Amino acid sequence: MKRIITSIFILLLVVGLFVPLCNGTGTGIVSSRVEEEIGRIVTEGNIPSFHACVVSNDEISWVKGFGAQTAYDTVFLIGSIQKTLVAISILQLFENGSIELDNDVSDYLPFEISNPSYSDVAITIRMLLAHRTGLATLLPHEFCYDWEGAYYPDYAYGREYYTPVIGLSLGDFLNECLTPSGSYYSSSNWLFEPGTQYSYSNAGYKILMYLIETVSEQTISDYMQENIFSPLFMNNTGFNSSDFIGHHALPHTRISGSNLELPIWDGQHMMRSTVSDLGHLMIALMNGGQIGDSQILQPETIDMMLERVSDFASENTVPSELRWEGYGLGLDIFSHGLFGHGGSTIGYKGLMYFNPTKMMGYVWLSNVNCILNYNSNDWYDIARNTTEIRNLVLVDIGLFPASHLNPVLVIVSGVVLAIFLINIFRVRRRS
């Protein structure tokens, strides 16, 4: 009997060792152990500031800042995470009857946009939302247009500086690039027949931003403030750095392993936000478009955003990996039931993930990048650190299975399991 009790105790010990490694808490609360690990990675990875937030059900369950700027109201440029909010704006116009998703976008603009090789194929709004127009990723001089030459000549590091595009309105820039009479027009702006495949396009979402302004007769800033930021209590989100003096994260570019602090910049239509504000956005996306008494989209429209339009899933994958599997309308689709979007721009990076089934999400923002002086080692180092943090958090809160077990604990567990089996064998021999 004594050996049986001992064996049961050892079995429980083995289970106790393995369960914490394989499963998260599912509470939406990041453990102190993981917080300490994040702090270590931020310090050793030379990340100036790193903010993260977890939402669970209808509330923010955890938020924390690491590094130099830790105040919760610190804003970061969010890069292409902005595309999700652009998509929401477009779908609001669809819901109120101002536009139809399968209509030619040219029907709503003062100039026509078409692929010169397929002029009879309409460029629809739905194609633009899903990155299926065939437009190139960037238009001519688009990078300079976006950042308005803010770092030229001191920090440009070979990036193009083309004075004529600086200060153009969004409509004028698109007209110059996409109409045959435009100064920067080229047939090479188009890659394939519209609607036939996926190709990520910043240019396509510029067209959508211009569509919002044209149809709503508001600036995109005013439109989003009225229809998204205010309803979702995103009180620290906007487009102008002057609105966030004193709590704006300082951008950095990574050059050969060292960070160079840059001046804060505005750019053209560049959104900035906090992890808490983006947490409110994820709550609405997981809750059928609603947060509190505010309904920014109807549940069936949210379902349209989440529906897979382009499919990249592969059977030859490791189950424990986080995989990019497709794209909906303004949202990436990942494995393990996750949706979200990433963002990367001069001096800033970020990513958000959420699982509508589990009603839980995670978003992070940081203030270091290496776009100005692209170097594969610097890019890899930054990505490796933020991915390590992501995996720690997603495993800890139960959104992602553990991909790697601690080798020391595995060895200890193996020894304990061996003792358990020996005890069982001895008990059976004696009986």
Secondary structure per residue as TSV (DSSP state, phi and psi in degrees):
chain	resnum	aa	ss	phi	psi
A	1	M	-	360.0	-40.2
A	2	K	H	-61.3	-40.1
A	3	R	H	-68.5	-35.6
A	4	I	H	-64.3	-44.1
A	5	I	H	-62.0	-41.9
A	6	T	H	-62.5	-42.0
A	7	S	H	-63.6	-42.6
A	8	I	H	-62.2	-41.7
A	9	F	H	-60.7	-42.7
A	10	I	H	-65.9	-39.8
A	11	L	H	-61.1	-44.0
A	12	L	H	-63.1	-35.7
A	13	L	H	-64.5	-41.8
A	14	V	H	-61.6	-47.0
A	15	V	H	-59.9	-42.2
A	16	G	H	-63.2	-30.9
A	17	L	H	-75.5	-38.5
A	18	F	H	-83.2	-37.9
A	19	V	H	-58.3	-46.3
A	20	P	H	-61.8	-26.5
A	21	L	H	-77.0	-29.5
A	22	C	H	-98.5	-22.6
A	23	N	-	-132.9	140.8
A	24	G	-	-80.5	177.5
A	25	T	-	-74.0	-30.8
A	26	G	S	73.4	10.0
A	27	T	S	-95.9	-14.1
A	28	G	S	82.1	4.1
A	29	I	-	-104.1	125.1
A	30	V	-	-79.9	130.8
A	31	S	-	-70.4	158.1
A	32	S	H	-63.3	-32.6
A	33	R	H	-61.2	-45.1
A	34	V	H	-69.4	-38.2
A	35	E	H	-56.7	-43.5
A	36	E	H	-64.0	-40.1
A	37	E	H	-64.7	-41.1
A	38	I	H	-60.9	-45.0
A	39	G	H	-58.4	-41.1
A	40	R	H	-65.2	-45.9
A	41	I	H	-64.3	-41.2
A	42	V	H	-60.9	-43.5
A	43	T	H	-69.0	-51.8
A	44	E	H	-70.2	-28.8
A	45	G	T	-85.8	0.9
A	46	N	T	58.7	42.1
A	47	I	-	-91.4	117.2
A	48	P	S	-56.9	-50.9
A	49	S	E	-146.0	140.9
A	50	F	E	-141.3	123.3
A	51	H	E	-118.4	143.8
A	52	A	E	-142.4	152.4
A	53	C	E	-145.2	141.5
A	54	V	E	-120.7	134.4
A	55	V	E	-114.9	143.4
A	56	S	E	-137.3	123.2
A	57	N	T	57.6	-118.7
A	58	D	T	-107.7	23.3
A	59	E	E	-148.2	160.6
A	60	I	E	-79.8	120.1
A	61	S	E	-99.0	-18.1
A	62	W	E	-160.4	135.1
A	63	V	E	-149.8	138.2
A	64	K	E	-157.5	145.4
A	65	G	E	-110.3	142.6
A	66	F	E	-127.0	151.9
A	67	G	E	95.8	-145.8
A	68	A	S	-78.1	-40.8
A	69	Q	-	-112.6	104.4
A	70	T	-	-110.5	-5.3
A	71	A	-	-60.5	137.9
A	72	Y	T	-64.9	-22.0
A	73	D	T	-93.0	15.5
A	74	T	-	-68.8	127.6
A	75	V	B	-100.8	147.3
A	76	F	E	-128.7	146.4
A	77	L	E	-64.2	139.0
A	78	I	-	-107.1	2.1
A	79	G	G	56.3	-133.7
A	80	S	G	-78.6	-2.1
A	81	I	G	-57.4	-27.0
A	82	Q	H	-55.6	-29.2
A	83	K	H	-59.4	-33.4
A	84	T	H	-63.9	-39.2
A	85	L	H	-72.6	-32.6
A	86	V	H	-63.5	-44.1
A	87	A	H	-61.3	-42.0
A	88	I	H	-60.1	-43.5
A	89	S	H	-60.7	-45.0
A	90	I	H	-61.1	-43.1
A	91	L	H	-71.0	-26.3
A	92	Q	H	-65.4	-42.0
A	93	L	H	-65.2	-33.1
A	94	F	H	-66.3	-44.0
A	95	E	H	-64.2	-36.3
A	96	N	T	-86.4	6.5
A	97	G	T	85.2	7.2
A	98	S	S	-74.9	-27.8
A	99	I	-	-141.2	163.6
A	100	E	-	-120.7	133.5
A	101	L	T	-65.5	-29.0
A	102	D	T	-98.5	11.9
A	103	N	S	-84.0	156.3
A	104	D	B	-63.9	127.5
A	105	V	G	-60.6	-27.2
A	106	S	G	-62.6	-21.8
A	107	D	G	-61.7	-21.1
A	108	Y	G	-111.1	0.9
A	109	L	S	-115.0	158.9
A	110	P	S	-79.1	-1.3
A	111	F	S	-142.6	161.6
A	112	E	-	-94.1	139.4
A	113	I	-	-119.6	121.9
A	114	S	-	-154.8	155.3
A	115	N	-	-79.4	120.8
A	116	P	G	-61.0	-23.9
A	117	S	G	-85.3	-15.7
A	118	Y	G	-138.5	57.9
A	119	S	T	-65.4	-18.5
A	120	D	T	-87.6	-3.3
A	121	V	S	-100.4	118.2
A	122	A	-	-68.3	142.7
A	123	I	-	-89.8	102.0
A	124	T	B	-87.9	161.5
A	125	I	H	-65.0	-37.1
A	126	R	H	-63.1	-40.6
A	127	M	H	-59.7	-43.0
A	128	L	H	-62.1	-43.9
A	129	L	H	-61.8	-34.3
A	130	A	T	-98.8	7.2
A	131	H	T	58.7	46.9
A	132	R	-	-126.4	27.1
A	133	T	S	-85.5	-22.2
A	134	G	-	90.7	2.0
A	135	L	B	-69.4	146.3
A	136	A	-	-64.2	162.4
A	137	T	S	-59.5	-46.4
A	138	L	S	-126.6	146.7
A	139	L	-	-87.3	165.7
A	140	P	T	-55.8	131.6
A	141	H	T	65.0	15.7
A	142	E	H	-66.1	-37.7
A	143	F	H	-61.3	-45.2
A	144	C	H	-65.3	-39.1
A	145	Y	H	-60.1	-44.3
A	146	D	H	-63.0	-48.5
A	147	W	H	-94.4	0.4
A	148	E	T	55.2	29.5
A	149	G	T	61.8	27.2
A	150	A	T	-59.4	-28.2
A	151	Y	T	-109.9	9.6
A	152	Y	T	-87.1	137.8
A	153	P	T	-95.5	-4.0
A	154	D	T	-66.2	-34.6
A	155	Y	T	-125.3	11.7
A	156	A	-	-69.8	-33.6
A	157	Y	T	49.1	49.3
A	158	G	T	88.1	-8.5
A	159	R	-	-66.4	145.5
A	160	E	-	-63.8	139.6
A	161	Y	-	-127.1	109.6
A	162	Y	-	-127.2	100.3
A	163	T	G	-54.2	-42.1
A	164	P	G	-58.0	-26.8
A	165	V	G	-85.3	-16.2
A	166	I	T	-70.8	125.2
A	167	G	T	91.9	-5.2
A	168	L	-	-65.4	147.9
A	169	S	-	-69.3	160.5
A	170	L	H	-60.2	-42.8
A	171	G	H	-61.8	-43.1
A	172	D	H	-66.0	-40.0
A	173	F	H	-63.0	-45.6
A	174	L	H	-64.7	-39.6
A	175	N	H	-61.7	-42.3
A	176	E	H	-66.9	-28.7
A	177	C	H	-92.9	-28.8
A	178	L	H	-115.9	-6.7
A	179	T	S	-107.1	142.7
A	180	P	T	-54.3	-26.8
A	181	S	T	-86.4	-2.6
A	182	G	S	-73.4	150.9
A	183	S	T	-65.3	-26.8
A	184	Y	T	-114.8	16.9
A	185	Y	-	-70.5	140.2
A	186	S	-	-154.7	140.2
A	187	S	G	-65.1	-19.4
A	188	S	G	-71.7	-7.3
A	189	N	G	-67.3	-12.8
A	190	W	B	-114.3	136.5
A	191	L	-	-108.9	-31.5
A	192	F	S	-161.7	175.5
A	193	E	-	-62.7	128.9
A	194	P	T	-56.3	137.2
A	195	G	T	87.0	-2.1
A	196	T	S	-95.7	-22.4
A	197	Q	S	-160.1	175.0
A	198	Y	-	-95.4	138.3
A	199	S	-	-155.4	113.9
A	200	Y	-	-58.0	131.0
A	201	S	-	-140.4	109.4
A	202	N	H	-61.9	-36.1
A	203	A	H	-59.9	-40.9
A	204	G	H	-60.5	-38.6
A	205	Y	H	-76.5	-21.2
A	206	K	H	-66.0	-39.8
A	207	I	H	-60.6	-41.7
A	208	L	H	-64.8	-38.6
A	209	M	H	-64.5	-40.5
A	210	Y	H	-66.6	-35.9
A	211	L	H	-61.7	-42.2
A	212	I	H	-58.3	-47.2
A	213	E	H	-66.0	-39.8
A	214	T	H	-68.2	-46.1
A	215	V	H	-74.4	-42.1
A	216	S	H	-80.7	-17.5
A	217	E	T	58.3	35.2
A	218	Q	S	-132.6	157.9
A	219	T	-	-67.0	156.0
A	220	I	H	-63.3	-31.6
A	221	S	H	-63.5	-48.6
A	222	D	H	-66.5	-40.0
A	223	Y	H	-61.8	-49.2
A	224	M	H	-69.2	-33.7
A	225	Q	I	-60.2	-44.1
A	226	E	I	-74.4	-38.3
A	227	N	I	-107.0	-12.5
A	228	I	I	-129.5	-57.8
A	229	F	I	-61.0	-51.4
A	230	S	T	-64.8	-48.8
A	231	P	T	-60.3	-31.5
A	232	L	T	-96.1	9.4
A	233	F	T	57.5	36.6
A	234	M	-	-88.9	75.4
A	235	N	T	-78.9	-10.5
A	236	N	T	-121.6	44.5
A	237	T	-	-130.4	136.5
A	238	G	B	-178.6	-168.5
A	239	F	S	-113.5	-17.3
A	240	N	-	-111.4	126.6
A	241	S	G	-63.1	-26.8
A	242	S	G	-64.5	-18.5
A	243	D	G	-79.3	-7.9
A	244	F	G	-129.6	33.4
A	245	I	T	-62.1	130.6
A	246	G	T	95.1	-16.1
A	247	H	S	-142.2	41.4
A	248	H	B	-107.9	125.7
A	249	A	-	-61.1	139.2
A	250	L	-	-82.6	125.8
A	251	P	-	-74.1	151.1
A	252	H	E	-137.1	146.6
A	253	T	E	-114.6	140.4
A	254	R	E	-93.7	124.6
A	255	I	E	-129.3	110.8
A	256	S	T	50.6	43.8
A	257	G	T	90.5	-8.9
A	258	S	E	-113.3	147.4
A	259	N	E	-94.1	133.3
A	260	L	E	-112.4	120.5
A	261	E	E	-71.0	136.8
A	262	L	-	-113.7	161.3
A	263	P	-	-68.9	147.0
A	264	I	-	-64.5	137.9
A	265	W	-	-129.4	157.1
A	266	D	-	-96.5	-59.6
A	267	G	-	75.2	-176.6
A	268	Q	S	-97.1	114.2
A	269	H	S	56.7	43.7
A	270	M	-	-102.5	115.5
A	271	M	-	-84.8	146.3
A	272	R	E	-131.6	150.3
A	273	S	E	-160.0	-179.4
A	274	T	-	-113.1	163.4
A	275	V	H	-66.0	-32.5
A	276	S	H	-66.3	-42.1
A	277	D	H	-63.0	-41.9
A	278	L	H	-68.2	-26.5
A	279	G	H	-61.8	-41.1
A	280	H	H	-62.1	-38.9
A	281	L	H	-61.2	-45.1
A	282	M	H	-64.3	-37.3
A	283	I	H	-58.9	-45.4
A	284	A	H	-64.1	-41.9
A	285	L	H	-65.5	-32.1
A	286	M	H	-84.1	-16.5
A	287	N	T	-112.8	36.3
A	288	G	T	65.3	30.0
A	289	G	T	85.8	9.0
A	290	Q	E	-119.2	143.1
A	291	I	E	-143.6	122.7
A	292	G	T	60.3	-128.7
A	293	D	T	-93.8	3.0
A	294	S	E	-96.1	133.4
A	295	Q	E	-121.7	103.8
A	296	I	S	-86.3	-26.5
A	297	L	S	-147.1	154.9
A	298	Q	-	-76.5	152.2
A	299	P	H	-53.6	-39.6
A	300	E	H	-67.8	-26.8
A	301	T	H	-76.5	-37.6
A	302	I	H	-59.0	-41.8
A	303	D	H	-59.0	-36.8
A	304	M	H	-62.4	-40.2
A	305	M	H	-61.9	-38.0
A	306	L	H	-83.5	-14.1
A	307	E	S	-72.7	134.3
A	308	R	-	-72.4	117.1
A	309	V	S	-95.0	-42.5
A	310	S	E	-115.0	135.6
A	311	D	E	-115.3	120.9
A	312	F	-	-117.3	12.1
A	313	A	-	-64.3	144.2
A	314	S	-	-130.2	142.6
A	315	E	S	-78.1	-21.2
A	316	N	S	-90.6	65.9
A	317	T	S	-134.5	160.3
A	318	V	-	-88.6	127.1
A	319	P	T	-56.7	-30.3
A	320	S	T	-81.2	-6.6
A	321	E	S	-81.9	150.1
A	322	L	-	-90.4	115.6
A	323	R	-	-113.4	145.4
A	324	W	E	-85.7	117.9
A	325	E	E	-114.4	-11.9
A	326	G	E	173.6	-175.1
A	327	Y	E	-141.0	138.1
A	328	G	-	-102.5	-124.8
A	329	L	S	-113.9	93.7
A	330	G	S	82.0	11.4
A	331	L	-	-141.8	136.2
A	332	D	E	-76.6	150.4
A	333	I	E	-117.1	125.0
A	334	F	E	-114.8	170.8
A	335	S	S	-69.8	172.6
A	336	H	T	62.7	26.6
A	337	G	T	73.5	17.8
A	338	L	-	-97.2	144.2
A	339	F	E	-125.4	164.9
A	340	G	E	162.9	-160.4
A	341	H	E	-163.3	147.1
A	342	G	E	-104.8	165.9
A	343	G	E	-147.1	141.6
A	344	S	E	-151.3	123.6
A	345	T	E	-149.6	-180.0
A	346	I	T	-58.2	114.3
A	347	G	T	86.4	-0.2
A	348	Y	E	-146.1	150.1
A	349	K	E	-144.2	158.5
A	350	G	E	-170.5	166.0
A	351	L	E	-156.2	143.7
A	352	M	E	-127.8	142.9
A	353	Y	E	-133.6	141.5
A	354	F	E	-149.9	151.8
A	355	N	E	-121.0	104.7
A	356	P	T	-62.8	-28.2
A	357	T	T	-69.7	-44.6
A	358	K	T	-86.4	-7.1
A	359	M	T	53.8	50.5
A	360	M	E	-145.9	144.4
A	361	G	E	-148.9	164.3
A	362	Y	E	-142.2	135.9
A	363	V	E	-138.5	142.7
A	364	W	E	-134.1	150.8
A	365	L	E	-136.5	143.0
A	366	S	E	-142.1	168.7
A	367	N	S	-122.5	47.8
A	368	V	-	-147.0	139.0
A	369	N	B	-153.1	177.5
A	370	C	-	-138.3	31.4
A	371	I	S	-65.4	-37.2
A	372	L	T	-63.9	-35.7
A	373	N	T	-133.3	72.3
A	374	Y	-	-58.4	126.1
A	375	N	-	-139.1	125.5
A	376	S	H	-60.6	-35.6
A	377	N	H	-67.5	-43.7
A	378	D	H	-63.9	-43.5
A	379	W	H	-61.3	-44.7
A	380	Y	H	-64.5	-42.8
A	381	D	H	-61.9	-44.6
A	382	I	H	-64.1	-46.0
A	383	A	H	-63.5	-39.1
A	384	R	H	-62.3	-42.4
A	385	N	H	-68.1	-45.9
A	386	T	H	-69.5	-32.2
A	387	T	H	-68.7	-39.0
A	388	E	H	-61.5	-42.5
A	389	I	H	-64.7	-45.1
A	390	R	H	-55.4	-48.2
A	391	N	H	-63.3	-40.3
A	392	L	H	-59.2	-46.3
A	393	V	H	-69.5	-47.8
A	394	L	H	-63.2	-36.9
A	395	V	H	-67.8	-42.3
A	396	D	H	-63.7	-36.9
A	397	I	H	-94.6	-1.6
A	398	G	T	90.8	17.1
A	399	L	S	-94.0	-6.0
A	400	F	S	-152.9	134.5
A	401	P	-	-72.5	152.9
A	402	A	-	-64.7	129.0
A	403	S	S	-95.5	-22.5
A	404	H	S	-140.3	126.5
A	405	L	-	-90.6	145.1
A	406	N	-	-59.6	119.2
A	407	P	H	-61.8	-34.5
A	408	V	H	-64.7	-45.3
A	409	L	H	-67.6	-33.7
A	410	V	H	-62.6	-43.4
A	411	I	H	-63.7	-46.8
A	412	V	H	-60.2	-43.9
A	413	S	H	-62.8	-38.4
A	414	G	H	-63.2	-42.2
A	415	V	H	-63.1	-45.7
A	416	V	H	-62.1	-41.3
A	417	L	H	-64.3	-38.6
A	418	A	H	-62.6	-42.4
A	419	I	H	-61.5	-40.7
A	420	F	H	-60.0	-46.7
A	421	L	H	-66.2	-37.0
A	422	I	H	-63.3	-42.3
A	423	N	H	-63.0	-42.8
A	424	I	H	-61.2	-43.4
A	425	F	H	-61.6	-41.8
A	426	R	H	-66.3	-40.6
A	427	V	H	-61.4	-41.5
A	428	R	H	-67.0	-39.2
A	429	R	H	-64.6	-40.3
A	430	R	H	-68.2	-32.4
A	431	S	-	-80.9	360.0
